[in-house]
């Protein structure tokens, strides 16, 4: 066999068939060999990982990195660096405050991403409203098959808009991701909180579980009628888990995701953590957290995402005396894999097979990137992560590559971390530093009509 560009050997490879000893060969950015060490080809560069875990790069399917109105929060460069340091090799950038629904918007974001990102990326279209759902077909032709809508303020879309959007999306084989909280319930519960906004936990109490459950139920009914692929964003409640499990059992095309902060913290932590712990949907009870871990293990939850949307501390601390004034969003892209390793596998809540599915394979399938991404297979992009399960870390803001300068996970002790990240065969992270310049990342068009979505 001829010399290849890179060989990673002496690994424990996390493949779709299980964990196997050996390594991979990489040529022109793609995996060209998977074998026992003695059968690997000669290479220009060889890395011995000393029996550490070698797995596909993560796909962060819900990240707010580059919103033109919020570049003081994060941008393609800083966000992608944080992702790379977390073992993420592809992210899907989602609008935060501004609309990305016109072709001109998409072209501009692709150009900026390919100049600034250190890892690969795809793009969401949003926010869906009463007029712009008509552009779904045009955006799909540009490689944008994921779209975002809200059932709550500030981007509220009514049931008619969601039905029209799901109908259009069903024709292009994409999916509609919905932030599912019922605005009417949120409005009424907020009235009951008057005078009680000084404690951070008030934010969670003002957005009760029933708001998520009602919205998910309505969206599922619409998905049944339209046949469109409904994706529920950042699931947080036990009731929501039950509704999605029931819908899947009935054959409805519905998938969902969960964030590391909802797997880690509960609303009982909010007063201790302060305004930094405000996000939407909010932190829930320990019962809800347990339901999320259980659903992740058994397959009701399809994938993990970060919903990375931090802000400068000054915007968080505006809520010091009134939690309503704090920015709603936290960091997360650098933490997904660490949480799955430490809080998941380390505590017996997750298996390696499920880790592969929820962090890599399933998001690749849902976004139409599989098998180019999300797996270790011949011909797939050499998007790889080396994991040291034995490394122990105390999380600090100094470790973070995000622009925001703080982390919700400050002071947490974790075991297991990514130590090397490769994108298309190029090492982008290692030795606790980013090893490529901005511009290494490439836009990844979504793949149109999908089959075999996450199981």
Protein Blocks (a to p, Z undefined) as FASTA:
>chain_A
ZZdfbdcehiacddfkbccedddddeehiafbdcdfklpccdfbdcdeehpacddddddf
bdcfbcfklmmmpcfklmmmmmmmnopabdcdddfkbccfbfklmmmmmmmmmmmpmbdc
ddddddddfklmmmmmmmmmnopabdcddfbdfkbccfklmmmmmmmmmmnopacddddd
dfklmmmmmmmmgoilmbmklmmmmmcfklmmmmmmmmmmmmmmnopacddehifbfklm
mmmmmmmmnopacdddddfklmmmcfklmmmnommlgccdddddfklmmmmmmmmmnoma
mbdcfkiacddfklmmmmmmomklpccdddfklmmmmmmmmmmmmnopacfklmmmmmmm
mmmmmnopafkgopacehiacddcdddfkbccdddfklpcbfnopafkgoiacedidfbd
ceehiafbgehiafbdehjaccdddehjaehiaZZ
